[in-house]
Amino acid sequence: MKQKLADVLSITILFFSLAALFALIRTNLIWGDVYFEQILINVGHGLINVGQNIVYGYLLWTLLPALAICIIMAVLTNKNRYLLITSVLCLIYVVYKIQLVPFLIYRHTPTALYEQEYVFPQDIAYSFPENKRNLIVLYMESMEKDYANPKLAGENLLPNLSKLAAENISFDGYHQLQNQDYSIAGMTTYFCSVPFKLASETNYTTYHNFMPGLLCYPEILKQHGYRTYFLKGTSLEFARTGMFLQTHGFEDVIGKTEIHKLYGVDWQQFQGTSWGLRDSVLYDLAKQRLTELAASGQPFLFSFLTLDTHGPDIYLDQQCLKRFNDSRDVIACADKMMGEFIEWIKQQDFYENTTIVILGDHVKTGKNDLYPQHKNREIVNIIINPLVKKTKTNTRKWTSFDMAPTILQAIGIEIPDGKFGLGRSLFSPYPTIREEINNNLDIELMKTSKIYDSFSTIENTFEPLYHPYPAWGELISGAENIRPYASFAEVAMDCIWLDTMSFTLPEFDGDHITFDFWFKILFMINKQREFKVYANGQEIAAWNFENDIVQPIHKTLSIPAKLIKDDHKLLLEFRNDGAGYTLVSIGQGVLKFSLSQD
């Protein structure tokens, strides 16, 4: 019996080790090298919004090979030590490739970079021009400047962007920051001039905000009277992109779900890649919204992110020709559509008072198949119609940190010494941090910093939403209907995963309020987990859930009416002692609920 258990355990360990290996191999084939922190961020903050084709591909090419090899090895050998040795070798390779050891080392190694170089945006004395200038920032997914090099790409795939770069302002010498070559990281560095990484310490506000202690340039513009709008064709849930944009200055944040609700566009009908809408639809929507923003009379910041060039399943629009029968067709098509869009903007009345910035959000993740041996890859970057004059030299050692102050100065905002966060304006004579410390910058950014941690651990930022509850006894079900009552939420398995709910209650005269709800729990780490529930700050219930509890769970809470103040507001908080607030499990998943009075 013991031998059978040992055999089963060895095979099980081998299966999961092989599955991890094949998952890494597939990831490397699709996106290139990834690191441990990036895996944590993407798995915890948006895996459920990945396209189904990608998920099915992982299941097919990860689990089946692992199972097949397990069966073969179990047949060929009855020595468990060989199975365990194979498992250990697989895990060693995985740990090495995802840089787990450097992550753990740097996680406990402090840096003085922020103390020495970071300029708090809230402390800067900004000077705006009398006539505030509109700003359009257009991000092109994985768009590299090197696509215009015939020696690397076969021919110039970017004739329109090349012409715009030659006629306007573009900078050479870009350096892609290590471990920042994905969209949410790119936007954080561009908007906020800091890297995107996991804070060493987290608290309650981390999961209700996105780096709430950080101030980014869209917030600066919004504070000075700008309308702010962001458009993208993917889900706002993925990597908490929507929360990042809303936390940091964008009033209107529109993703594929919002596009369907507001504009009646069925994203499945107009789907491009498995991630969301095709770019041609986004460009049409962008023209419509820009016209409306310009008509409002307010200065505006409009930004969007293209999608057709997002791997692994890039999308060639029907309006473009197949010439190469590979990714070059999609790249050339993206250039064509952006060129036409810029020409449309130039024909509009608002163009004269508008600066346009075109940026690759990052270089293509991992190696580029068109030129896998080429190093020092750079992003497309073009500034059109700025207020500042063209600099004498357009070659600098710069990173995406430097774009925020550069953009602000391009629309006429004066910034002392051109310093913003870790960024330095490329229009200023002062050296960038990259020019000062060169290759050491990547190492320093991987280290821990109390200043960086403070961006995510600022206190007292939680503001309940207090959405009005419709009527006593009404059953609320479905993710979209529950979401308004959750101060922060993730959608998975038909549930809204949350840790707080808040309501403005109808008129009542009873002694108690009954909260009836059905919910699920994920990832029970301990043998049992204790949940406590608080109503307006007072504990009203405590439950212990065993690992084998039948789900969904149904509970009824009785809330004394005396806890409800005259404003009729109710805040429910759910706290647990098992995983706390983790990347992959937040509170519990609410399926449905109702409120009644007794």
C-alpha positions, 0 to 999 in steps of 0.5 A: 500500500505504501509503495502504491502511494509513493508511486502515485505521489511520484507520478503526480509530482512529475505531472505538475513539473512537466505541466509547468515546463510545457506551460513555460515553453509555450509562453516563451514561444508566444511571448518570449521570456517572461519573469516571475513577477510578470506571471504573478501580475497577469495571472492575478489581475486578468487571466480570466479575460484572456482569449479562449483560443489562448486558454485552450491552446495552453490546455492542449499543449501543456496538459496533454504532453505532460500526461503522455510523458508521465504515462510513458515514463511510468511504463518504462521505469518502476524506479520512483527516484528517476521520476523525482529526478526528472521532476527536479530538473524540470523545476530547476529549469523553470525557476531559472527561466522565470528569474525566480531567484533574482526576484527573491533577492532583489525583493529584499534588496533596497535601492536609493534610486527614488530618494536620489532621483524621483521628483514627486509630481504633486510638488512640481510648480506647473505653468500652463499656457494661457490657451491650453492645448489639446493632446492626443496620445495614440499607443500602437501595440508592440510597434517598433521603429525597426520595422522601417528598416529594410535590412531587418524587415525586408522593406520599409513596412512603415512608410506613413510613420516614417514620413511623419517621423521625418517631418516632425519630432522623433527621438533615437536611443530608446531603451526598453526597460527590463521586465516592462515589455507589456501593455499595463507596464508600458502605460504606467511608465508612460503616464506616471514615470515609474515602473510597474511592479508588485509593491513589497507590502500591500494593505487594504487600499491596494485592492481598491485602487491602483497605486493610489499614492502615485500622481500621473500626468493625466491627473495633472491635466484633469486638475487643470480643466482637461476632459480626459478619455481613453479608448481600447478594444479589449476588456478593462478587467485585464491586468486591472487596466480600467482601474489604473486609468480611472485612478489616474486621471481618465474620466471616460475609460471605454473598453470592449464591453463599454463600446457595446453598451454605449455605441451598440457595437457587437465586439464579437461581430467586429472581433479582430484578435482573440483579445477584442475589437479590430482597429478599424472599428476603434478608429471610427469610434475615435473620430466620433469621440474626438469630434464631440470632445472638440465641440465641447470647448474644453481642452482635452486629452484623448488616448487610445491603444491599438490591438491588431498587432497584439500577439499571438493571433494578430489580425489583418484587416479586410481593407489591407492586402496580403503581400507577405503572408506573415506578420509584416502584412499586419504591421504594414496595415497598422501603418496605413490605418494610422497614417489615414487617421492622422490625415483625418485629424489634420483636416479638422478645425481642432488640429491647429491647437492640438499636439499628437503623440504616437508611441509604441506601447513597448517593443514586441514581447520577447524576441522579434521573429523578423529580426531575432538577433537584432538588439537595441530595438526601439519603439515608434515615437513621433510628436506632431504639432508641438509648441516647443521647437525641434531640438538640435539633436534627436538622439538621447539615451532615454526610456519610457519614463522620459515621455511624460515630461516630454509630452507635457512640455510639448503642449506648452507646460513649463516644468522646472528642469524638465523633471517629472517622477523618474522622467526627464524631458527630452526637450530639456538639456538635463541628462536622463536617468538612463544617461546618468547611470546607464545599464545599472538602471534596470538593476536598481528598478528591480530592487525594493523601495519604501517610496515605491511601496508608498504608492500602493500603501497610502492610507485612507483612500477607500471611498464606498460607492453606496449605490442605491438599492432598488426596493426591499426584497428585490433579488439582485443577481448577475455580475453586471447587476452586482458590480455597482454595489462592489467597491472593487470587483473581479469577474469570474465563474459568474460571480463578482469577487469582492471584499466590500459591498455598499448600499444606500437603503430605501426608507425603513422603519424595522428593527433589523435589516436582513442580508441574504446572499449566496457566494463562493470561496476560492483557494482555501489555504488553511484547513479551515478559513474564518470569515468575519463580516462587519456592518458600518465598522461593527462585527456582526458575524463570524464563520468557519468554513471547512475545505470540503464545504458545499458551494455555493454557500448561502448565509443570512445576516441580521443587521441591527437598524441602529447601525444605520445612520440617518443617511441610510448608508450601509457598508459591509466588509468581508474579512478572512484569515486564510489568504487575506487579500491575495492576487488570485482571490479577493473576498468571496464571489457573490452570485446573488443577494437581497435586502429586506427589513424586519 
